[in-house]
Amino acid sequence: MYKPSEIPSFLHYQYDLRILAIDRNQLPGNFPTWLLENNTRLGGLCARDNALIGPLELPSTSLPHLHTIDVSNNKLNGHISTNVSSAFPNLTILNISQNLLEGPINSKVSGIHLRILDLSQNFLSGGVPSDLTSSPTLFYLRLSNNRLKGQIFLKDFRSGTLSFLYLNGNNFEGPLPSNIFLRAFIVLDASNNNFSGEIPKWIRDNSRILQLDFSKNQLEGSIPVEICNLKSIKWIRFLSWISSTRHYHITHGLPSDFNYIDVDTRVRFSTKRNSYNYKGSILKYMSGIDLSSNRLTGEIPIELGNLSKIHALNLSHNHLIGRIPESFSYLHEVESLDLSYNSLNESIPVGLLELHPLAVFSVAYNNLSSRVPDFKGQFGTFDKSSYESDLDSMESFYVGFGMSYGAILLGLAAALCFNPYWRRAWFRLVGALMLTSYNFLLDNVVSPFKNCW
């Protein structure tokens, strides 16, 4: 397929374009602001996956018909313009992720109609305007992997229609608001930040939630029993929203297969020790909770066994105590269960043998009192690292150290046996060390002892 090496020149003479798709061509040069100024009736611009450089300069006149902009995965730099909402008053989708943008996020970037905003994987810094997370229309907000900091949540957090919130990979801090789980989230990813305090206990049965990730923070306290109210995990409403979005494109004269922006159909999900991107109908089968790498204490609530629909549960790298709940045998669809690096005791429940979909399992580095039972089925495929303890690790260290020390001694003995020069040098060295030690003991131990008498 032919791919132009620059923005085609004929576009300079177009003045009535409605949709422009120049994505995935590696086109160089500055962002084509002139295209927007020449085509005031433009409805959608997709220029992702190119090599556009320079600042994201906006047109001097307003474009009331433009509702979709996707310039992700380019090399745009500079600050986000302060007049986004005035230049594009009816913008609903804005994706400027995977660029080189820096500086703060302006409070006027959200606009009145914006539904999807993706600013992830840039170099944005500073705080986040409070009206961004409390926008009455914003449905999807992704701020992942920037240099943002400060408190993003107000004490009385109001998220409006916000259903997808990605904050991971920043330096946000402060406690989670007590009413955060009263929002109708589908995905809430706050991992890799500095959030502190306890996990809020005000949790209702959210039938839409798919992914909940608070890993790698500084959360403390016990796991609230109320988190088990998230037992009806489904994806139906999200899929219906996708259908309505497609219908919106069709009714406005846009091709139904035109992929302006794929954030509404793609979710990054961590399971089986890896992260994967999922999209489409498979999303209704994915669900999980990740509270790993925090400072959580107390026992694991037995009510977690009620979450029979989840596919991944990660509580590793905390300070949890007590036994592994027998109720975990009811997690019939779990594929990844990681309880490693805690202080759990007693034995592994035999009921876990019934978890046939389980592909990743780890209880390593706990205080489990008994040896691993004679597991069969899929448990026979897990290696010893899944059950390794501190004692096993120390034993391995001592065995490895002893074998290395023995190998060194054997190598030295062989060298002295076959090389007479090294052998004479070795004996001279030993003799000198013995003489030095004798003189040291004579001067510092024997002589002072005699003088005392």
C-alpha positions in Angstrom: 0.0 0.0 0.0 1.3 3.4 -1.0 2.2 5.7 1.9 3.0 9.4 1.2 6.2 10.9 2.6 4.5 14.2 3.3 1.0 15.6 3.6 -0.4 15.6 0.1 -0.3 19.0 -1.6 -3.8 18.7 -3.0 -5.2 19.1 0.5 -4.1 22.8 0.4 -6.9 23.4 -2.1 -9.7 21.6 -0.1 -12.2 23.9 1.6 -15.2 21.7 2.3 -13.9 18.5 3.9 -16.1 16.8 6.5 -13.9 13.9 7.5 -10.1 13.7 7.1 -8.2 10.4 7.9 -4.5 10.5 7.4 -3.5 8.1 10.2 -0.8 5.5 10.1 1.4 7.1 7.4 4.4 8.4 9.4 3.8 11.8 7.8 6.4 14.3 8.9 6.2 18.1 9.4 4.3 20.4 11.7 0.7 19.9 12.8 -1.4 21.1 9.8 -3.4 24.0 11.4 -4.1 25.3 7.9 -6.3 22.2 7.2 -8.6 23.2 10.1 -8.7 26.9 9.0 -9.5 26.0 5.4 -12.2 23.5 6.3 -14.5 25.1 8.8 -17.2 22.4 8.4 -14.8 19.6 9.2 -16.4 17.0 11.5 -13.5 14.6 12.3 -9.7 14.6 12.1 -7.7 11.4 12.6 -3.9 11.9 12.2 -2.7 9.3 14.7 0.5 7.2 14.2 2.4 9.8 12.2 5.6 11.8 12.8 4.1 15.3 13.2 6.2 17.6 15.2 6.0 21.1 16.8 3.3 22.5 19.0 -0.4 21.7 18.6 -1.4 25.1 17.2 -5.1 25.7 17.0 -7.0 27.7 14.3 -7.8 31.3 15.0 -11.4 30.8 14.1 -14.0 28.5 15.8 -14.9 25.2 14.2 -18.4 24.4 15.6 -18.8 21.2 13.5 -15.6 19.5 14.7 -16.4 16.8 17.3 -13.4 14.3 17.0 -9.7 14.9 17.0 -7.1 12.1 17.3 -3.5 13.1 16.9 -2.1 10.4 19.2 1.3 8.7 18.7 3.1 11.6 17.1 5.9 13.9 18.3 4.0 17.0 19.1 5.5 19.1 21.9 4.9 22.3 23.8 2.0 23.1 26.1 -1.7 22.2 25.6 -3.4 25.3 24.2 -5.6 27.3 26.5 -8.3 27.9 23.9 -9.3 24.3 23.1 -12.9 24.8 24.2 -13.3 28.1 22.3 -11.7 26.8 19.1 -13.8 23.5 19.2 -16.9 24.3 21.1 -18.7 21.1 20.3 -15.7 18.7 20.6 -16.7 15.3 22.1 -13.5 13.2 21.6 -9.9 14.4 22.0 -7.0 12.1 22.0 -3.5 13.7 22.1 -1.8 10.8 23.9 1.7 9.4 23.2 3.3 12.7 22.3 5.9 15.0 23.9 3.5 17.5 25.5 4.6 19.2 28.7 3.4 21.7 31.2 0.2 21.9 33.2 -3.3 20.8 32.1 -5.4 23.9 31.5 -8.9 23.9 33.1 -10.5 24.9 29.8 -9.4 21.8 28.0 -12.5 19.8 28.9 -15.1 22.0 27.2 -18.8 21.6 27.6 -19.5 18.6 25.4 -16.3 16.6 25.8 -17.0 12.9 26.4 -13.6 11.3 25.9 -10.2 12.8 26.8 -6.9 10.9 26.5 -3.8 12.8 27.6 -1.8 9.8 28.6 1.9 9.1 27.9 3.2 12.7 27.7 5.3 14.8 30.1 2.5 16.8 31.6 3.2 18.1 35.1 1.5 19.9 38.0 -1.9 19.4 39.3 -5.2 18.5 37.6 -8.0 21.1 37.5 -10.9 20.0 39.7 -13.5 20.8 37.0 -11.9 18.1 34.9 -12.8 15.1 37.1 -16.2 16.6 38.0 -17.2 17.4 34.4 -20.9 16.7 33.9 -20.4 15.2 30.4 -16.9 13.5 30.6 -17.3 9.7 30.2 -13.6 8.6 29.7 -10.5 10.3 31.2 -7.0 8.9 30.8 -4.1 10.7 32.4 -1.8 7.7 32.7 2.0 7.9 32.7 2.7 11.6 33.0 4.3 13.6 35.8 1.1 14.9 37.4 1.0 15.3 41.2 -1.0 16.7 44.0 -4.5 15.7 45.2 -6.8 14.9 42.3 -9.8 14.1 44.4 -11.8 16.6 46.3 -13.2 15.6 49.7 -16.7 15.4 48.2 -15.8 13.8 44.9 -18.4 14.3 42.2 -17.7 12.5 38.9 -20.9 13.2 37.0 -21.0 10.6 34.2 -17.3 9.6 34.5 -17.0 5.8 34.0 -13.4 5.2 32.9 -10.7 6.9 35.0 -7.1 6.1 34.5 -4.6 7.8 36.8 -1.9 5.2 36.9 1.8 6.1 36.6 1.8 9.5 38.2 2.6 11.1 41.6 -0.9 11.7 42.9 -1.2 11.7 46.6 -3.7 12.1 49.5 -6.5 9.8 50.6 -9.2 8.3 48.4 -12.5 10.1 48.9 -15.0 8.2 51.0 -17.7 8.3 48.3 -15.4 7.1 45.4 -17.2 3.8 45.2 -20.6 5.4 45.0 -19.7 6.4 41.5 -20.7 4.1 38.6 -17.2 3.3 37.5 -16.5 0.7 34.9 -12.7 1.0 35.2 -10.8 2.8 38.0 -7.0 2.5 37.7 -5.1 4.5 40.4 -2.0 2.2 40.5 1.6 3.5 40.7 0.9 6.6 42.6 1.2 7.8 46.2 -2.3 7.5 47.5 -2.5 6.9 51.2 -5.0 6.2 54.0 -7.5 3.4 54.1 -9.6 1.9 51.3 -13.1 3.6 51.6 -15.8 1.3 53.0 -18.7 3.0 51.3 -19.1 0.5 48.5 -22.3 -0.4 46.8 -23.1 -3.2 44.4 -21.8 -1.7 41.1 -23.0 -4.0 38.3 -20.8 -2.2 35.7 -17.3 -2.4 37.3 -14.7 -4.3 35.3 -11.3 -3.3 36.6 -10.3 -2.0 40.0 -6.5 -1.3 40.5 -5.0 0.4 43.5 -1.7 -1.5 43.4 1.7 0.2 44.1 0.4 2.9 46.4 0.7 3.5 50.2 -2.8 2.4 51.2 -3.0 0.9 54.7 -5.5 -0.7 57.0 -7.6 -3.8 56.4 -9.4 -4.8 53.2 -13.0 -3.6 53.7 -15.6 -6.4 53.7 -17.8 -4.0 51.7 -15.6 -4.5 48.7 -17.3 -7.8 48.3 -20.4 -5.9 47.3 -18.9 -5.8 43.8 -20.1 -9.3 43.1 -22.2 -8.6 40.0 -19.4 -7.7 37.7 -20.7 -7.2 34.1 -19.9 -5.3 31.0 -23.3 -5.1 29.3 -23.9 -1.4 29.7 -20.5 -0.5 28.4 -21.1 -2.5 25.2 -24.5 -0.8 24.7 -22.7 2.6 25.0 -20.3 1.5 22.3 -23.3 0.6 20.1 -24.9 4.0 20.7 -21.6 5.7 19.8 -21.4 3.9 16.5 -25.0 4.9 15.8 -24.1 8.5 16.5 -21.4 8.3 13.8 -23.8 6.8 11.3 -26.6 9.3 11.9 -24.1 12.2 11.3 -23.0 10.9 8.0 -19.8 9.2 9.2 -18.7 5.7 8.0 -19.6 3.1 10.5 -16.2 1.4 10.3 -14.2 4.7 10.7 -12.1 4.3 13.8 -11.6 7.8 15.0 -10.4 6.8 18.4 -10.3 3.3 19.9 -10.3 4.3 23.6 -14.0 3.4 23.9 -13.3 -0.2 22.9 -9.9 -1.0 24.4 -9.0 -1.7 28.0 -5.6 -2.7 29.5 -6.0 -5.6 31.9 -3.4 -7.1 34.2 -3.5 -10.8 34.8 -1.2 -13.8 34.8 1.8 -11.5 35.8 1.4 -9.5 32.6 -0.7 -6.7 31.1 -2.7 -7.1 28.0 -4.9 -4.9 25.8 -8.4 -6.3 25.3 -11.1 -4.9 23.1 -14.5 -5.9 21.7 -16.9 -8.4 23.1 -14.2 -10.3 25.1 -14.3 -7.5 27.6 -17.5 -8.8 29.1 -15.4 -11.8 30.3 -12.6 -9.9 31.9 -12.8 -8.6 35.6 -10.3 -8.4 38.4 -9.1 -6.6 41.5 -5.5 -5.6 42.2 -4.5 -4.2 45.7 -0.9 -5.4 45.5 2.2 -3.5 46.8 0.5 -1.5 49.5 0.6 -1.6 53.3 -2.7 -3.4 53.9 -3.0 -5.3 57.2 -5.4 -7.6 58.9 -7.0 -10.8 57.6 -8.4 -11.5 54.1 -12.2 -11.1 54.3 -13.8 -14.5 53.7 -16.5 -12.6 51.8 -14.0 -12.2 48.9 -15.1 -15.7 47.9 -18.4 -14.2 46.9 -16.7 -12.5 43.9 -17.3 -15.6 41.8 -17.1 -13.7 38.5 -13.6 -12.2 38.8 -10.8 -13.5 36.7 -7.8 -12.0 38.6 -7.2 -11.3 42.3 -3.9 -9.8 43.4 -3.2 -9.1 47.1 0.5 -9.7 47.0 3.2 -7.5 48.7 1.1 -6.4 51.7 1.1 -7.3 55.4 -1.9 -9.5 55.5 -2.2 -12.2 58.3 -4.4 -15.1 59.1 -5.3 -18.0 56.9 -6.2 -18.3 53.3 -10.1 -18.2 53.3 -11.7 -21.5 52.4 -14.3 -19.4 50.5 -11.7 -18.9 47.8 -12.8 -22.3 46.5 -15.9 -20.4 45.2 -13.9 -18.3 42.8 -14.8 -20.6 40.0 -13.7 -18.3 37.2 -10.4 -17.0 38.6 -7.4 -17.5 36.4 -4.8 -15.6 38.4 -4.6 -15.6 42.2 -1.5 -14.0 43.8 -1.2 -13.9 47.6 2.6 -13.9 47.8 4.7 -11.7 50.1 2.4 -11.5 53.1 2.3 -13.1 56.5 -0.4 -15.7 55.9 -0.3 -18.8 58.0 -1.8 -22.3 58.4 -2.2 -24.4 55.3 -3.3 -24.0 51.7 -7.1 -24.9 51.5 -7.6 -28.1 49.6 -10.7 -26.6 48.2 -8.6 -24.6 45.8 -8.2 -27.8 43.8 -11.6 -27.1 42.4 -10.4 -23.9 40.7 -9.9 -25.5 37.3 -9.4 -22.3 35.2 -6.5 -21.2 37.5 -3.3 -20.6 35.4 -1.2 -18.5 37.8 -1.1 -19.2 41.6 1.4 -17.9 44.1 1.5 -18.1 47.9 5.3 -17.6 48.1 7.0 -15.9 51.0 4.3 -16.3 53.6 4.3 -18.2 56.9 2.3 -21.2 55.8 2.8 -23.9 58.4 2.6 -27.1 56.4 4.1 -28.4 53.2 2.2 -28.2 49.9 -0.4 -31.0 49.7 -0.3 -33.5 46.9 -2.1 -31.3 44.4 -3.3 -32.8 41.2 -4.6 -31.3 37.9 -3.5 -27.8 37.1 -1.8 -27.5 40.5 0.7 -30.1 39.3 1.9 -27.6 36.7 2.9 -24.8 39.2 6.6 -24.8 39.9 8.2 -24.6 43.4 8.5 -20.8 43.2 4.7 -20.6 43.7 5.1 -22.0 47.2 8.6 -20.8 48.1 9.1 -19.5 51.7 11.7 -17.4 53.4 13.1 -20.7 54.9 13.4 -22.3 51.5 15.1 -19.2 50.2 17.7 -19.3 53.1 18.2 -23.0 52.6 18.9 -22.4 48.9 21.3 -19.6 49.8 23.3 -21.8 52.2 23.4 -24.7 49.8 24.5 -22.5 46.9 27.1 -20.8 49.1 28.4 -24.1 50.3 28.7 -25.5 46.8 30.5 -22.4 45.6 32.9 -22.5 48.5 33.6 -26.2 47.9 34.2 -25.6 44.2 36.7 -22.8 45.0 38.6 -25.0 47.4 38.7 -27.9 44.8 39.9 -25.5 42.1 42.7 -24.2 44.4 43.8 -27.7 45.4 44.0 -28.8 41.7 46.0 -25.7 40.8 48.5 -26.4 43.6 48.8 -30.0 42.7 49.7 -29.5 39.1 51.7 -26.3 39.2 54.9 -26.5 41.4 55.6 -22.7 41.2 52.1 -21.9 42.6 52.6 -24.6 45.2 55.9 -23.1 46.5 54.4 -19.6 46.5 51.4 -20.8 48.4 53.5 -22.5 51.1 55.6 -19.3 51.4 52.5 -17.2 51.8 51.1 -19.6 54.5 54.4 -19.6 56.3 54.6 -15.8 56.3 51.0 -15.5 57.6 51.7 -18.0 60.4 54.8 -16.1 61.4 52.9 -12.7 61.4 50.1 -14.2 63.5 52.6 -15.7 66.0 54.3 -12.3 66.4 51.0 -10.5 66.8 49.8 -12.9 69.5 53.2 -12.6 71.3 53.2 -8.8 71.3 49.5 -8.2 72.0 48.4 -11.1 74.2 51.3 -13.0 75.8 53.5 -10.1 76.8 50.8 -7.9 78.4 49.6 -11.0 80.3 53.1 -11.6 81.7 53.5 -8.0 82.7 50.3 -8.2 84.7 51.9 -10.8 86.9 
